[in-house]
Amino acid sequence: MKHIAVALVSALSVMACAVARADGPADDAAVRNHVTCYPFGIDKIGRGDRDGGLAIWKECFASNFEFSAFIGRGEPTNCPGPSCPFPKDMTSIDMRAAFAKRAFDGGGFVKTSHHLTNVTVSFPGADRAIVNAYVQAWHWKADNTVVVAPGTWDVELTRTDGKWLITKEKLAVAGAAVITPPAPVPATAR
């Protein structure tokens, strides 16, 4: 009788684990495709199209989205919350867009190009995913000087009503490199 009880508990444990798992390759692909909304949205903001970037991000981030962003100096910006520098009546997605715009304007950037690399996805539950990636962010100034900022980008997603949305973001810039445009070639050297 004891063996039957152990077998039953083991079988139920295996079934419970199976229920908690995401749908393998289909969910992995869905999450990987979904997180591309981050670079597409931030690059619209980086080109001065705040409304276009926000439209993408409103399909990207959950309404209760939280973020922590460290851009290589000072303390991380954590929003929403008591230390968040943005008005409390802003949505967290608006806060994230305002953070990006403030950083871009402060750096004198006129366009950006963000890239996610080495993306890993794990599923701690059927409707929860964790993504860890490197981000490479290219920022152009009007004189074609480029500031490249590599870092890490870690997010959590939740599936609600069949749709994956980012609920938490942690961005940490590791440093920056400046690429200056080449000097013009003198006419006599051509």
Backbone hydrogen bonds, N-H to C=O, Kabsch-Sander energy under -0.5 kcal/mol:
donor,donor_aa,acceptor,acceptor_aa,energy
5,A,1,M,-2.1
6,V,2,K,-2.3
7,A,3,H,-2.5
8,L,4,I,-2.6
9,V,5,A,-2.5
10,S,6,V,-2.5
11,A,7,A,-2.6
12,L,8,L,-2.5
13,S,9,V,-2.2
14,V,10,S,-2.3
15,M,11,A,-2.3
16,A,12,L,-2.4
17,C,13,S,-2.2
18,A,14,V,-2.2
19,V,15,M,-2.1
20,A,16,A,-1.6
21,R,17,C,-0.7
21,R,18,A,-0.7
24,G,22,A,-1.5
26,A,23,D,-1.3
27,D,23,D,-0.9
28,D,24,G,-2.5
29,A,25,P,-2.5
30,A,26,A,-2.2
31,V,27,D,-2.7
32,R,28,D,-2.5
33,N,29,A,-2.6
34,H,30,A,-2.2
35,V,31,V,-2.3
36,T,33,N,-0.9
37,C,34,H,-2.2
38,Y,35,V,-1.5
40,F,36,T,-1.9
41,G,37,C,-2.3
42,I,38,Y,-2.6
43,D,39,P,-2.1
44,K,40,F,-1.2
45,I,41,G,-1.9
46,G,42,I,-2.5
47,R,43,D,-1.0
47,R,44,K,-0.6
48,G,45,I,-1.7
49,D,44,K,-2.8
50,R,48,G,-1.0
53,G,49,D,-2.4
54,L,50,R,-2.9
55,A,51,D,-2.2
56,I,52,G,-1.7
57,W,53,G,-2.6
58,K,54,L,-2.4
59,E,55,A,-0.6
59,E,56,I,-1.2
60,C,57,W,-0.7
61,F,57,W,-3.0
62,A,166,I,-2.9
65,F,62,A,-1.7
66,E,167,T,-2.2
67,F,79,C,-3.1
68,S,169,E,-2.1
69,A,77,T,-2.5
70,F,171,L,-2.6
71,I,69,A,-0.5
77,T,69,A,-3.0
78,N,76,P,-0.6
79,C,67,F,-2.6
79,C,77,T,-0.5
84,C,81,G,-1.4
90,M,87,P,-1.8
95,M,91,T,-2.3
96,R,92,S,-2.1
97,A,93,I,-2.1
98,A,94,D,-2.5
99,F,95,M,-2.4
100,A,96,R,-2.1
101,K,97,A,-2.7
102,R,98,A,-2.5
103,A,99,F,-2.1
104,F,100,A,-2.7
105,D,101,K,-3.1
106,G,102,R,-2.3
107,G,103,A,-1.5
108,G,104,F,-0.6
108,G,105,D,-0.9
109,F,104,F,-2.5
110,V,140,W,-3.2
111,K,140,W,-1.1
113,S,138,W,-2.3
115,H,136,Q,-2.1
117,T,134,Y,-2.7
120,T,132,N,-2.7
122,S,130,I,-2.4
125,G,128,R,-1.1
128,R,125,G,-1.2
129,A,157,L,-2.3
130,I,122,S,-2.7
131,V,155,V,-2.8
132,N,120,T,-2.0
133,A,153,W,-1.7
134,Y,117,T,-2.7
135,V,151,G,-2.3
136,Q,115,H,-2.6
137,A,135,V,-0.5
137,A,149,A,-1.8
138,W,113,S,-2.5
138,W,136,Q,-0.6
139,H,147,V,-2.1
140,W,111,K,-2.8
141,K,145,T,-2.6
142,A,108,G,-0.6
144,N,141,K,-2.0
146,V,179,I,-2.8
147,V,139,H,-2.8
148,V,146,V,-0.6
148,V,177,A,-3.0
149,A,137,A,-2.9
149,A,147,V,-0.5
151,G,135,V,-2.0
152,T,172,A,-2.3
153,W,133,A,-3.1
154,D,170,K,-2.6
155,V,131,V,-2.6
156,E,168,K,-2.1
157,L,129,A,-2.9
158,T,165,L,-2.5
159,R,127,D,-2.4
160,T,158,T,-0.6
160,T,163,K,-2.6
163,K,160,T,-1.9
165,L,158,T,-1.9
166,I,60,C,-2.6
167,T,156,E,-2.9
168,K,156,E,-1.5
169,E,66,E,-1.8
170,K,154,D,-2.5
171,L,68,S,-2.9
172,A,152,T,-2.3
173,V,70,F,-3.2
174,A,150,P,-2.9
175,G,150,P,-0.9
177,A,148,V,-2.2
179,I,146,V,-3.4
180,T,178,V,-0.6
189,A,186,P,-1.5
190,R,187,A,-0.9
